[in-house]
Amino acid sequence: MKVIKLHQEEQKCIQLAIENNRFAQQELYTRFSSKMLGVCRQYIKDVQQAEDVMITAFMKMFLNLKNFEHKGNFEGWIRRIMVNECISYLRVRQKVHFVEDERYLEPSDGNNDSQFSIADIQFLIDTLPDGYKMVFNLYAIEGYKHQEIAKMLGINEGTSKSQLSHARRLLQQQINTLKKQENGTE
């Protein structure tokens, strides 16, 4: 019974926000902003820039709220807007470069028995070149397929696979380096 009530409250809040009710819009922003900042932060290193992109994406979300058809998850719909806005931002601001390479490496089967904090993992992902980072996030975190990524980014499917492979390899090297430092062997 609570799930139905919660869903109905969300639908009512969405409808009020469509009607430009500022309290409903504030409620939606408050409910989703911290998660969506996390999404933007996955793509954009600087927290202030990520927040700017998030706010821009929320404005787009409110402008297009009437187009939400209630067929899927509302949070997923917002998340897609955030991801697309991050990609647009990176394309315009940072001129992301992708290495054209039809060959790609299989993921390594390294032993990941060491525990790292979320901040450590985010730091490692932030050190990736922008093209690697974008494809890694879209594939590993957002769950897009290579064909979808290629279409979104305007690259070949093989390039998407290559970028992911290179990102994984670099992350594995960085993790191995951190493990050695933890063990005192480096």
Contacts in CASP RR format, 6 or more apart in sequence:
PFRMAT RR
TARGET T0000
AUTHOR 0000-0000-0000
METHOD contacts of the structure
MODEL  1
MKVIKLHQEEQKCIQLAIENNRFAQQELYTRFSSKMLGVCRQYIKDVQQA
EDVMITAFMKMFLNLKNFEHKGNFEGWIRRIMVNECISYLRVRQKVHFVE
DERYLEPSDGNNDSQFSIADIQFLIDTLPDGYKMVFNLYAIEGYKHQEIA
KMLGINEGTSKSQLSHARRLLQQQINTLKKQENGTE
10 74 0 8 1.000
11 70 0 8 1.000
13 24 0 8 1.000
13 27 0 8 1.000
13 28 0 8 1.000
14 24 0 8 1.000
14 28 0 8 1.000
14 65 0 8 1.000
14 68 0 8 1.000
14 70 0 8 1.000
14 74 0 8 1.000
15 24 0 8 1.000
16 23 0 8 1.000
16 24 0 8 1.000
17 24 0 8 1.000
17 25 0 8 1.000
17 27 0 8 1.000
17 28 0 8 1.000
17 62 0 8 1.000
17 65 0 8 1.000
18 65 0 8 1.000
18 66 0 8 1.000
25 62 0 8 1.000
29 58 0 8 1.000
32 75 0 8 1.000
32 78 0 8 1.000
33 54 0 8 1.000
33 58 0 8 1.000
35 75 0 8 1.000
35 79 0 8 1.000
36 54 0 8 1.000
36 57 0 8 1.000
36 58 0 8 1.000
36 78 0 8 1.000
36 79 0 8 1.000
36 82 0 8 1.000
37 50 0 8 1.000
37 51 0 8 1.000
37 54 0 8 1.000
38 50 0 8 1.000
39 54 0 8 1.000
39 79 0 8 1.000
39 82 0 8 1.000
39 83 0 8 1.000
39 86 0 8 1.000
40 50 0 8 1.000
40 51 0 8 1.000
40 53 0 8 1.000
40 54 0 8 1.000
40 57 0 8 1.000
40 82 0 8 1.000
40 85 0 8 1.000
40 86 0 8 1.000
41 47 0 8 1.000
41 50 0 8 1.000
41 122 0 8 1.000
42 86 0 8 1.000
42 122 0 8 1.000
42 125 0 8 1.000
42 137 0 8 1.000
42 141 0 8 1.000
43 50 0 8 1.000
43 83 0 8 1.000
43 86 0 8 1.000
43 87 0 8 1.000
43 89 0 8 1.000
43 90 0 8 1.000
43 133 0 8 1.000
43 134 0 8 1.000
43 137 0 8 1.000
44 50 0 8 1.000
44 53 0 8 1.000
44 86 0 8 1.000
44 89 0 8 1.000
44 90 0 8 1.000
45 126 0 8 1.000
49 89 0 8 1.000
50 86 0 8 1.000
53 82 0 8 1.000
53 85 0 8 1.000
53 86 0 8 1.000
53 89 0 8 1.000
54 82 0 8 1.000
54 85 0 8 1.000
56 85 0 8 1.000
56 89 0 8 1.000
57 78 0 8 1.000
57 81 0 8 1.000
57 82 0 8 1.000
57 84 0 8 1.000
57 85 0 8 1.000
57 86 0 8 1.000
60 81 0 8 1.000
60 85 0 8 1.000
61 78 0 8 1.000
61 81 0 8 1.000
64 81 0 8 1.000
68 74 0 8 1.000
68 77 0 8 1.000
79 142 0 8 1.000
83 138 0 8 1.000
83 142 0 8 1.000
84 152 0 8 1.000
87 134 0 8 1.000
87 152 0 8 1.000
87 153 0 8 1.000
90 96 0 8 1.000
90 130 0 8 1.000
90 134 0 8 1.000
94 130 0 8 1.000
96 130 0 8 1.000
96 131 0 8 1.000
96 134 0 8 1.000
97 129 0 8 1.000
97 130 0 8 1.000
97 131 0 8 1.000
98 131 0 8 1.000
98 135 0 8 1.000
98 153 0 8 1.000
98 155 0 8 1.000
98 159 0 8 1.000
98 163 0 8 1.000
99 159 0 8 1.000
99 162 0 8 1.000
99 163 0 8 1.000
99 166 0 8 1.000
100 156 0 8 1.000
100 159 0 8 1.000
100 162 0 8 1.000
101 158 0 8 1.000
101 159 0 8 1.000
101 162 0 8 1.000
102 156 0 8 1.000
102 158 0 8 1.000
102 159 0 8 1.000
102 162 0 8 1.000
103 162 0 8 1.000
104 158 0 8 1.000
104 161 0 8 1.000
104 162 0 8 1.000
104 164 0 8 1.000
104 165 0 8 1.000
105 165 0 8 1.000
105 166 0 8 1.000
105 168 0 8 1.000
105 169 0 8 1.000
106 165 0 8 1.000
107 165 0 8 1.000
107 168 0 8 1.000
108 168 0 8 1.000
108 169 0 8 1.000
108 172 0 8 1.000
110 172 0 8 1.000
112 175 0 8 1.000
114 175 0 8 1.000
114 178 0 8 1.000
114 179 0 8 1.000
114 182 0 8 1.000
116 124 0 8 1.000
116 175 0 8 1.000
116 178 0 8 1.000
120 178 0 8 1.000
124 171 0 8 1.000
124 174 0 8 1.000
124 175 0 8 1.000
124 178 0 8 1.000
125 133 0 8 1.000
125 136 0 8 1.000
125 137 0 8 1.000
125 171 0 8 1.000
126 133 0 8 1.000
127 170 0 8 1.000
127 174 0 8 1.000
128 136 0 8 1.000
128 167 0 8 1.000
128 170 0 8 1.000
128 171 0 8 1.000
131 163 0 8 1.000
132 163 0 8 1.000
132 164 0 8 1.000
132 166 0 8 1.000
132 167 0 8 1.000
132 170 0 8 1.000
133 167 0 8 1.000
134 153 0 8 1.000
134 163 0 8 1.000
135 149 0 8 1.000
135 153 0 8 1.000
135 160 0 8 1.000
135 163 0 8 1.000
135 164 0 8 1.000
135 167 0 8 1.000
136 163 0 8 1.000
136 164 0 8 1.000
136 167 0 8 1.000
136 168 0 8 1.000
136 171 0 8 1.000
138 144 0 8 1.000
138 148 0 8 1.000
138 149 0 8 1.000
138 152 0 8 1.000
138 153 0 8 1.000
139 145 0 8 1.000
139 146 0 8 1.000
139 149 0 8 1.000
139 160 0 8 1.000
139 164 0 8 1.000
140 164 0 8 1.000
144 152 0 8 1.000
146 157 0 8 1.000
146 158 0 8 1.000
146 160 0 8 1.000
146 161 0 8 1.000
146 164 0 8 1.000
147 157 0 8 1.000
149 155 0 8 1.000
149 157 0 8 1.000
149 160 0 8 1.000
150 156 0 8 1.000
150 157 0 8 1.000
150 158 0 8 1.000
150 159 0 8 1.000
150 160 0 8 1.000
153 160 0 8 1.000
155 163 0 8 1.000
177 186 0 8 1.000
180 186 0 8 1.000
END
